[in-house]
Amino acid sequence: MICPHCLQGEILNARIIKTNELIKICDECDTIWSTSETVSDQNGRFIDDFMKQRNCSSSWREFDIIKA
């Protein structure tokens, strides 16, 4: 799926290592959706805000990418 925010990146399934939370993240613009949200341009959060709420850094090292 192509990201509805940047129209360039691919939406990946991932897990936040520290919290074990499942998310969806754009590999281009780093927009994040929780797995309970529908991926659209009307929702999603910036990586910095999303990860700060969880006391995590915004580094991609914080994620395990889940292969389909």
Backbone hydrogen bonds, N-H to C=O, Kabsch-Sander energy under -0.5 kcal/mol:
donor,donor_aa,acceptor,acceptor_aa,energy
3,C,9,G,-2.9
7,L,3,C,-1.6
11,I,1,M,-2.5
12,L,10,E,-0.5
12,L,25,I,-3.1
13,N,66,I,-0.5
14,A,23,I,-2.4
15,R,64,D,-2.2
16,I,21,E,-2.9
17,I,15,R,-0.7
17,I,62,E,-2.8
20,N,16,I,-2.6
23,I,14,A,-2.7
24,K,33,W,-2.8
25,I,12,L,-2.5
26,C,31,T,-2.2
27,D,10,E,-2.3
30,D,26,C,-1.2
32,I,45,R,-2.9
33,W,24,K,-2.7
35,T,22,L,-1.2
37,E,34,S,-1.7
40,S,38,T,-0.6
43,N,40,S,-1.0
45,R,32,I,-2.6
50,F,46,F,-2.5
51,M,47,I,-2.7
52,K,48,D,-2.1
53,Q,49,D,-1.7
54,R,51,M,-1.0
55,N,52,K,-1.7
56,C,51,M,-2.4
62,E,59,S,-1.8
63,F,60,W,-1.5
64,D,15,R,-2.3
65,I,63,F,-0.5
66,I,13,N,-2.8
67,K,65,I,-0.7
